[in-house]
């Protein structure tokens, strides 16, 4: 994974953790930060997004943030997987994006 994609992954996951804490004041902020930080580390170490170009990585990272903040992240990720394979929008490599979602599901064991 290029350093710019890794930086985006960690930055966006950190921003998402902050947004989750803000939207759900009943959660423990440190725990939410740890969860998103650990998820970003696992995805980085697992090379989950390594094959994507910068454009597609931006889209997938944004979608991952939304999916992982969802009440049912597994369903949210599967929905994005099928969208990438069935009705790709502005992805350069829809198949690569679908593989990334599969990698995330496998790595995070969702």
LOLOVEX-474002 format. One line per 5 residues: number of its first residue (from 1); their letters; for each residue x, y, z of N, C-alpha, C. Coordinates in steps of 0.1 Angstrom, whole numbers. Layout:
NUM) a) X,Y,Z,X,Y,Z,X,Y,Z; ...
END
This chain:
1) xxxxx) 9,-12,0,0,0,0,9,12,0; 7,21,-9,15,33,-10,13,41,3; 23,49,7,22,56,19,11,66,19; 7,72,7,-4,81,6,-17,74,9; -19,62,4,-31,55,7,-32,51,21
6) xxxxx) -20,46,27,-20,43,41,-23,55,50; -18,67,46,-20,79,53,-35,82,53; -41,81,41,-56,84,40,-64,74,48; -60,61,48,-67,51,56,-67,55,71; -55,58,76,-54,61,90,-61,74,93
11) xxxxx) -59,84,85,-66,97,87,-81,96,87; -86,89,77,-101,88,75,-107,80,86; -100,69,90,-105,61,101,-105,68,114; -95,77,116,-95,85,128,-106,95,128; -108,101,117,-120,111,115,-133,104,118
16) xxxxx) -134,92,113,-147,84,114,-149,81,129; -138,77,136,-139,74,150,-144,86,158; -139,98,154,-143,110,161,-158,113,158; -162,111,146,-176,113,142,-185,103,149; -181,91,151,-189,81,158,-191,85,173
21) xxxxx) -180,90,179,-180,94,193,-189,106,194; -189,115,185,-197,127,185,-212,124,184; -215,114,175,-228,110,172,-234,101,183; -226,94,190,-230,85,200,-223,88,213; -227,98,220,-220,102,233,-219,91,243
26) xxxxx) -228,81,242,-228,71,252,-216,61,251; -209,61,240,-198,52,238,-185,57,244; -176,49,247,-163,52,253,-154,57,242; -150,70,242,-142,75,231,-129,68,229; -122,64,239,-109,57,238,-111,43,231
31) xxxxx) -122,37,235,-125,24,229,-128,25,214; -135,35,210,-139,37,196,-126,41,188; -118,49,194,-105,53,187,-96,40,185; -96,32,196,-88,19,195,-93,10,184; -106,9,184,-112,0,174,-109,4,160
36) xxxxx) -111,17,157,-108,22,143,-93,22,140; -85,25,150,-71,24,148,-66,10,146; -71,1,153,-67,-13,151,-72,-18,137; -84,-15,133,-89,-19,120,-80,-13,109; -77,0,110,-68,6,100,-55,-2,100
41) xxxxx) -49,-5,111,-36,-12,112,-37,-26,105; -48,-33,108,-50,-46,103,-52,-46,88; -59,-36,83,-61,-35,68,-48,-31,61; -41,-22,68,-28,-18,62,-18,-30,62; -17,-37,73,-8,-48,74,-12,-59,65
46) xxxxx) -25,-61,63,-31,-71,54,-31,-68,40; -26,-56,36,-25,-51,22,-39,-52,15; -49,-49,23,-63,-50,18,-65,-40,6; -59,-29,6,-62,-19,-5,-50,-17,-14; -40,-26,-13,-27,-24,-19,-28,-23,-35
51) xxxxx) -37,-30,-40,-39,-31,-55,-47,-20,-61; -52,-11,-53,-61,0,-58,-52,12,-62; -57,19,-73,-51,32,-75,-56,42,-66; -50,54,-65,-54,64,-56,-69,68,-57; -74,69,-69,-88,73,-71,-97,62,-64
56) xxxxx) -95,50,-68,-104,39,-62,-102,38,-47; -90,39,-43,-87,38,-28,-95,49,-21; -95,61,-26,-103,72,-20,-118,68,-18; -123,62,-29,-137,58,-28,-139,47,-18; -131,36,-19,-132,25,-10,-130,29,4
61) xxxxx) -121,37,7,-118,42,21,-131,49,26; -136,58,18,-148,65,22,-160,55,25; -161,45,16,-172,35,18,-169,27,30; -157,23,33,-153,16,45,-157,23,57; -154,36,58,-157,44,69,-172,44,72
66) xxxxx) -180,46,62,-194,45,63,-199,31,68; -194,21,62,-198,7,65,-194,4,79; -182,7,83,-178,3,97,-184,11,108; -190,22,104,-198,30,114,-213,26,114; -216,17,105,-230,12,104,-233,3,115
71) xxxxx) -246,2,119,-250,-7,129,-248,-22,125; -248,-25,112,-245,-38,107,-234,-37,97; -221,-37,101,-210,-35,92,-209,-46,81; -212,-58,85,-210,-69,75,-220,-67,64; -232,-64,67,-242,-62,56,-238,-50,48
76) xxxxx) -234,-39,55,-230,-27,48,-218,-30,38; -208,-38,42,-197,-41,34,-201,-50,22; -210,-60,25,-215,-68,14,-223,-60,4; -231,-51,8,-238,-42,-1,-228,-35,-10; -217,-30,-4,-207,-23,-12,-200,-32,-22
81) xxxxx) -198,-44,-17,-191,-54,-26,-200,-57,-38; -213,-59,-36,-222,-62,-47,-224,-50,-56; -224,-38,-51,-225,-26,-59,-212,-24,-68; -201,-28,-63,-189,-27,-71,-189,-37,-82; -195,-49,-80,-195,-59,-90,-207,-58,-99
86) xxxxx) -218,-53,-95,-230,-52,-103,-232,-39,-110; -230,-28,-102,-233,-15,-108,-222,-5,-104; -210,-7,-110,-199,2,-106,-202,16,-110; -199,25,-102,-201,39,-105,-189,45,-112; -181,52,-104,-170,59,-110,-157,52,-107
91) xxxxx) -157,39,-104,-145,32,-101,-137,29,-114; -124,30,-113,-115,27,-124,-115,12,-125; -115,5,-114,-113,-10,-114,-124,-16,-104; -136,-17,-109,-147,-22,-100,-143,-36,-94; -137,-44,-102,-133,-58,-97,-123,-56,-86
96) xxxxx) -114,-47,-87,-104,-45,-77,-110,-40,-64; -120,-31,-66,-127,-26,-54,-135,-37,-47; -141,-46,-55,-148,-57,-49,-138,-66,-41; -127,-68,-47,-116,-76,-40,-113,-70,-27; -111,-56,-27,-108,-49,-15,-118,-51,-4
101) xxxxx) -131,-51,-8,-142,-53,2,-141,-68,7; -138,-77,-2,-137,-91,3,-125,-92,13; -114,-85,9,-102,-85,18,-106,-80,32; -113,-69,32,-117,-63,45,-125,-72,53; -135,-79,47,-144,-88,54,-135,-100,60
106) xxxxx) -126,-104,52,-117,-115,56,-108,-111,68; -101,-100,65,-91,-95,75,-98,-91,89; -109,-84,88,-116,-80,100,-125,-91,106; -127,-102,98,-135,-113,102,-149,-109,106; -155,-101,96,-169,-97,98,-178,-106,92
END
